[in-house]
Structures are given as C-alpha cells and as structure tokens.
Amino acid sequence: MKILLDGFLFKREERKQKDILIQLLDYSEAKNIYKIVNQMAILGYERRIPDGILYVNGLPLVVSEFKSAIAKEQLFTTLVFS
C-alpha cells in the first residue's frame, strides 16, 4: 500500500543518469484514468468472473461482487408465474 501512496524510486543502471520517482496515482492534479469493467473473466488457480472491477491507471484497485437479495430460483418463478 505504501508504494501506491508514495510511489517508488526507479534506479538507473548508469550512475550518470538521474533516478526517477514513479508515482502510480496522481494526487496533485487528479489526472488519473478510471475504467470500470463488468463481468470480466480472470484466469488464475480457477476461473473467476467478478461483477465489477475498478481500474485506476491500469491497476485493479477494487473488485466487487454484487449479490441479489432474492435467490435466482425465486426471481425466476416470480417473473414467469406471476
């Protein structure tokens, strides 16, 4: 979390070149790029499809699962047989 808040120092191989401070989020002028993705499949140990992912500057910062208060079977019978 510290890297996300403070950034990190990118050290160059050549000593003559200056090190660069890399900041992942822009707090001063708010020039961040926000993207929200719905139902994107993620492959890892198993396949997951979260309901929503919020990306800030290409970093997935928030993963959301929205659950229904009504069970799917109850919703189906309510819609079809009412």
C-alpha positions as CSV (number, residue, x, y, z in Angstrom):
1,M,0.0,0.0,0.0
2,K,2.9,2.3,0.7
3,I,4.1,2.1,-3.0
4,L,0.6,3.0,-4.1
5,L,0.5,6.1,-1.9
6,D,4.1,7.3,-2.0
7,G,5.4,5.8,-5.3
8,F,8.9,4.2,-5.7
9,L,12.3,5.2,-6.8
10,F,13.4,3.7,-10.2
11,K,17.2,3.4,-10.0
12,R,19.0,3.6,-13.4
13,E,21.9,1.2,-14.3
14,E,24.0,4.1,-15.4
15,R,25.1,6.2,-12.5
16,K,25.3,9.3,-14.6
17,Q,21.5,9.2,-15.2
18,K,19.2,10.5,-12.5
19,D,16.9,8.2,-10.6
20,I,13.2,8.6,-11.4
21,L,10.4,8.8,-8.8
22,I,7.5,6.8,-10.2
23,Q,4.1,7.7,-8.7
24,L,1.2,5.3,-9.6
25,L,-1.6,7.7,-8.6
26,D,-1.7,11.5,-9.2
27,Y,-2.9,13.3,-6.1
28,S,-2.0,16.9,-7.1
29,E,-3.9,17.5,-10.4
30,A,-6.1,14.3,-10.4
31,K,-5.0,13.2,-14.0
32,N,-5.8,9.6,-13.2
33,I,-7.6,7.4,-15.7
34,Y,-10.6,5.4,-14.3
35,K,-12.1,2.4,-16.0
36,I,-14.9,0.2,-14.8
37,V,-15.3,-3.3,-16.2
38,N,-18.3,-5.5,-15.9
39,Q,-18.2,-9.4,-15.9
40,M,-14.6,-9.9,-17.0
41,A,-13.2,-13.4,-16.7
42,I,-9.9,-13.7,-14.7
43,L,-7.8,-16.8,-15.0
44,G,-5.8,-17.9,-12.0
45,Y,-5.9,-21.1,-10.0
46,E,-9.5,-21.2,-11.1
47,R,-11.7,-19.0,-13.5
48,R,-13.5,-16.2,-11.8
49,I,-15.9,-13.6,-13.1
50,P,-16.4,-10.7,-10.7
51,D,-19.4,-8.4,-11.2
52,G,-17.3,-5.3,-11.4
53,I,-13.6,-4.2,-11.3
54,L,-12.5,-0.6,-10.9
55,Y,-9.1,0.2,-12.6
56,V,-7.2,3.3,-11.8
57,N,-4.3,4.0,-14.2
58,G,-4.4,0.4,-15.3
59,L,-4.2,-1.0,-11.7
60,P,-7.2,-3.1,-10.5
61,L,-7.9,-1.4,-7.2
62,V,-11.5,-2.5,-6.4
63,V,-13.1,-5.9,-7.2
64,S,-16.8,-6.1,-6.4
65,E,-19.3,-9.0,-6.2
66,F,-22.9,-7.9,-6.1
67,K,-25.3,-10.4,-4.6
68,S,-29.0,-10.4,-5.1
69,A,-31.3,-10.3,-2.0
70,I,-33.6,-12.7,-3.9
71,A,-32.4,-16.2,-4.8
72,K,-32.3,-16.8,-8.6
73,E,-34.9,-19.6,-8.4
74,Q,-37.3,-17.3,-6.5
75,L,-36.7,-14.5,-9.0
76,F,-37.4,-16.8,-12.0
77,T,-40.7,-18.2,-10.6
78,T,-41.8,-14.7,-9.7
79,L,-41.2,-13.4,-13.2
80,V,-42.6,-16.4,-15.1
81,F,-45.6,-17.4,-13.0
82,S,-46.9,-14.0,-11.8
